[in-house]
Amino acid sequence: MNKKVLTSIVISVALLGTSTIIDNSNANVVEAKSYQRGYTTKNSIVYKNNTGLMRIYEVKGFHIKNVDNSSLGSQITVYGSFTNKSKKAIKPDNFFVDHFGGFQVSKSKWHQLDINYPMFTPNRYASQLRDNGDDYVRPGKTVRFVVADEEPQHIYTGQKIVIRTYKDAYGPSGRLASKNFYLPYVTSAKDYDSSDDEGDA
């Protein structure tokens, strides 16, 4: 075989091998950037990736009333904590919506919850935690927060609420973990922002 042709073939094979190595290297980098994990503990469900760690540890039910005792609707309130592991500020509310979802379970069906920033809160503590969820958490810091579904179906003491973590909650797709919570009680409370109520959650 012509030496020039043989040399050309050897160089082509070498370049192909190099390309494969580069491609594999890039794949590893992408995988590292998109690291995600979801798991449960005895009392919580946790999601973490390279930018943050979020733990949901409690779910409660409320009937919210106005100052004149007129109804503002029911609310399923979700309590959690968020640690910012990135180098930029992050809103816990946004992190929750990206990676968590919830369901209200009855005897006959599962109702998907629309959990986000609550317009109403049952007390001062929940109001403060709501503001934490809507504010930007600085890198390396941890805060507690609340989010809520303010249009659930009929709620009652002992009702099962399922909280799940996903790679992408918008689908949702890529479920990572699931945790059953049970409403410890359902109480009536006046909206804190329109009342003088300063009780704890």
N, C-alpha and C positions, 0 to 999 in steps of 0.2 A: 504494500500500500504506500502511496505517496506520503513522504514524511510530513509535508505541509498539511495534508488532509488529516493525518493522524494527530498532529499537534492541535489542529482546530477542534477535533472531536474531544480531546482531553480537556482543553480549556473550557469548552461548552459544558461538559459534565461537571467540572469544578465549579463553574459559575452557578449551575443549577443547584448543586449542593449548598452553596453559600446562600442562595435565595431561599432555600427551604429552611435553613437555620435562622435567617432573618425573620421569615414569616412566623416560625415557631416562637421566636423571641418576642415578637410583637403580640402574639396571642397570649403569652404569659403576662405581659404588661397589662393588657386589657383585662384579663381575669383578675389580676391584683387590684386594679382600679375599681372593679365592680364587686368586690367582696361583700357578701351579705350573709347574715345568719339570723335565724329566728328560733327561739326556744322558750320553754315555760319553766317556772319554778312552782313551789307549793302555792304561792299567793299572787303570782304575776305572770305576764307574758312580755317577752323582751324581743326587740329587734335592734340589730346593730350593723353598721357598715363602717366604711372608712371616715365618714363625716360625722357620725353621731350614734348615740345609744339611747333608746327610748324604752321605758318600762311602764306598763299599764298595771296598776295594782288594786283598783277599786272601781266599782260601778254602783251608782245610786239612782233612785227614782224620786221625782218631785212633781207635785201639782203646783204650778206657779200662779199666784194671784196678784192682782193690782192692789193699790192702796184702798180702793173701795170694795175689795173682796171679789171683784169680777174676775173671771178666769182668763189667764194668759196662756193656757194650755199646759200640757204635761211635758216632762223633760227626763231623758235618760242622760245622766251626767257621768262622764268618764274621767277618772283621776289618774295622772301619770307624772313621770319625771323625765327630763331630757338632759343629756350631757353632750355638749358640742365638742367633737373631736377634730374638727376641721380648723382651718386658718382664717375662716371668714364667719361673720355673724349669720345665724340661722333662726328662723321662726319655728318654734315647736309645732304650732298649728299646721304649717306646711309639711313638716316632716311626718306628722301623723297621717295627714291625708294621702301622702305619697306611698306610705307603707303599711297602713292599718285599715281594717274594715270591721264592721260589726253587724250582728243579726239579733233580732228580737224573736225568741222562740215561743210559740204557743202550741197547744195540743194538735192543731191541724196544719200549721204552716210556719215557715221561716220568713220574717220580714226584714229586708235589708235596711239598715239604719243609715241616715245621712248625718254623719257626725262631723261637726266643725265648730267654728267660733259661736258661742251662745249669746243671743241677744239679752236673755234674762239670767239672773243668778239668784239662788235662794238665800244667800247670806254674804257677809263681808269677806270671809275666807275664800269662798268660791269666786267672788268678784275679783279678788286679788290674783288668784290663780288663773282666771280667765285672761287678765291683762298680761300675765307672764307668757301665756301661750301666743298672744298676738304681738309680743315684743321680740326683738332680735337678741338672742343669747350670744354673748361674746365667746370666742374660742377658749376652750378649757373650762368653761363654767357649767354649772348644773342648776336647773330650776325645776320647781314643781308647777304643774299647769292643769287646767281642765278644758275639755271640749264636750260637746253635747249634741244630741238629737232632740230638737224641740217640736217635732211632729211625729212622735212614735204612735203606734196603735195602743190599745188599752194596756195599761201597765198595772202590775199587782205585786205584792210582797212575795218573794220567792221565785219570781219569774226568771227563767234562764236567759242570759245575754251572752252571746258568743263573740269574742274578740279574736280576730285573726291577723297575722302578719303576712305580707306578700312582697315578692320582689318588685312588683308593680301593682299598686292597689287600684289603679284606674280601670284595669281590665274587668275584674282583677285577674292576675295571672301569677303563677309561680308561688303558690302558697307555701309558707315556711313553717308556721306553727299555728295552733289554735288552742284557746283557753275558755273554759266555761266559767262565767260569773253568775251570781244569783243576787237579785235585788234584796238587800237586807230589810228594807222597809220602803214604803211609798208614803211620803208626808206632804202636807200642804204648807207652802211658805210664800210669803210676799216677796216680790221682786226687790232685791236689795237696793238697786239704783233708784227705786221710787218709794222707798220706805226707810225707816230708822232701824231695821233689824240688823243686829251685829252679832248674831249667834254663830257658833262654829259649825262646820259641816258634819 
